[in-house]
C-alpha cells in the first residue's frame, strides 16, 4: 500500500517520544480518554444508569397524592402486594405469551421464506425488498393500519373473509377477549418477520456450498439438509435476532397494546409495560409501579445475563464486523 | 428424469405462489391505507375497499393544517436531525475510545454500555418522568433530546465497536509516527475507515428516532412539541369519537411516505451486506 510505504520510509526520523507512544503500547493519556469517552458516558449514566438505580429505591416506598406526594418507606411491602395482585399475574402471563408467540411465529415464517428464496429464485430481490419494508415503518403507523384492518364494519379482514366465503358478521377482533391477544400479535409479526428473513437469508447464503454438496452426495433430502445442516449452522444468527427483538420488545408491545386495545377488553391484553403505565400515571402509585418494573427487570436480566456474555465476547475478540 | 423435472417445476410454482402471497400480505395493507388517504370520510362507510370515487386531496391540506400534522412533521425532522447528529458523534468518539485506546476500566465501561441493550426504556418510564420533573425539563426538548440520545448509545456502540476493532493497527501507528495527535488520528484515520459502520448506525438511528413513541408519549404532552408518532397516536385515539377517517389516513400517509422514500433510496444498502454486517454474529 502506498500510504504504508511512505510512512515506513519516514519511520526512521521520528522523535523518541513518538516512538515510545507506539511501540511500548503504554496507556493512552488520561485527558484523551476523558475527551472521547466522557460526553457519551455522562449522558448515558445520567439518563440510563441513574433511573435504573432510582427505580430500585422507588420500589420500596408507598406514594400518596399526585406524583410529588408524600412518600412512606414500606420495605418490600410493594412486592407482597404484587404477589397477591391478579392483574399483575395476568399482565405477566399475557406478556410472556405475546412475546413467545411473536418470536416463534416470526422465526418459523422467516426461516421458511429465507430457505426457499436462498437459491436465488426469480424475483428474490423484489421479495426481499418488499418483505423488509414493514420493518422500517414505525410501530404507530403499523398499529394505525392494523386497527382498521380489524375494524368490525369497514375492516379488510372481515371483508376478505366474506370474499372467501367465511361470513361471520362484524367480528370485533380486538374487542372480544377470545381473539384480542392473538390479534395484537399479528401486526408485530407482520412487521418483524421481514427483518428476520433478511438476516437468516444472509446467514444461509454464507454457508459454504461444499457443505450442502456434501450433504447432497450423502443422499440428504431437502428436509434433512435444512434441519441437519442449515439450522445448526445459522443458530447463532437466530439467537442474535431473538435478542434484538427482546431488547425493545417492551416498547414495541406497549405501543401496539396501547393503540390497539388499551389492555382490554377485561385486561385480556394487559401486558407489563401498559400495567406499569397505568399504575404509575393513572393511579399515581409510583412505588408500586416501580416494584412491577423491578420484578420484570430481575426476570429479564436472568435471561439476559447469558446472552450478554456472548455479546461481550463478540466485541472483545475484535472480530470483523462484517 | 422427467418426473424429477416435473416435480422441480411444480415446486417452483408453489414457491412463487407462496412468495407472492406473502408479498401481498405485506403490500395490500400499505397500499390500501395509502389509497384510503384520498377517500372522503363518508366514503369510508359506503365504499371502504375500492378506489375512491373522487380523489380527495383536501384530506392532506386539512390534516396538515387543522390536524397539526404540519407541526408534528417539522418537530420530527428537527428532533431526528438533532438527536442523530449527537448520537453518531458521541457514539463514534466513545466507540473509538473503547476500541482503540488503552486505559484501566475499558472492559467495565464497554460492559456498561452493552448491558444497556437489556434495559428497556419502557420499564423506566416512572423514574425518568420523576427525574425530568425534578430537573424542570419535563415536557420540553431539553429533557427529551438527552433521553433519546442516551437510550440510543447501547445499540450504536454495539454496532460501531466492531468496525473500529477491524481497522489495522498499522494505520494508526503510521499516523502517530508521522506526528499526528489522537484527535487527528480519530478524524483523519478512524472516521473515514469506520464509515460503513457509521452509515449503518446513522440509518438505524434515523428510523429509530423518527419512529420513537413510548418515551415521547410519557415525556411530551404539549401539542406544539409532539413528533409525528405522538401526533398520529393522538389523532388515532380521538378518532373513536370523531370518525374523521379522511384526516386520519392522510396523517398516516404523511408519516409513511418519507419512510417509504428513504427506504427506496437506501433499500440496496439495507437488504445488502451492510445490514448483515451490523447484526451478524
Interface residues (C-beta under 8 A of the other chain):
Chain A: X3 X4 X7 X8 X10 X11 X14 X15 X18 X19 X21 X22 X25 X26 X27 X28 X29 X30 X32 X33 X35 X36 X37 X39 X40 X41 X43 X44 X46 X47 X48 X49 X50 X51 X52 X54 X55 X58 X67 X68 X113 X116 X117 X121 X122 X123 X125 X126 X127 X128 X129 X130 X131 X132 X133 X134 X136 X137 X138 X139 X140 X141 X143 X144 X145 X146 X147 X148 X149 X153 X154 X156 X159 X190 X194 X198 X199 X202 X203 X236 X237 X239 X240 X241 X243 X244 X246 X247 X248 X249 X250 X251 X253 X254 X255 X258 X259 X272 X273 X276 X277 X280 X281 X286 X289 X290 X293 X296 X297 X300 X301 X304 X307 X308 X311 X312 X314 X315 X316 X318 X319 X320 X321 X322
Chain B: X12 X15 X16 X18 X19 X22 X23 X25 X26 X27 X28 X29 X30 X32 X33 X36 X44 X45 X48 X49 X90 X91 X93 X94 X96 X97 X98 X101 X102 X103 X104 X107 X109 X110 X111 X112 X113 X114 X115 X116 X117 X118 X119 X120 X121 X122 X123 X124 X125 X126 X127 X128 X129 X130 X131 X133 X146 X147 X149 X150 X151 X153 X154 X155 X157 X158 X159 X161 X162 X163 X165 X166 X170 X171 X173 X174 X175 X176 X177 X178 X179 X182 X183 X186 X196 X197 X207 X210 X211 X213 X214 X217 X218 X228 X229 X232 X233 X236 X237 X245 X248 X252 X255 X256 X259 X260 X262 X263 X267 X270 X271 X273 X274 X275 X276 X277 X278 X279 X280 X281
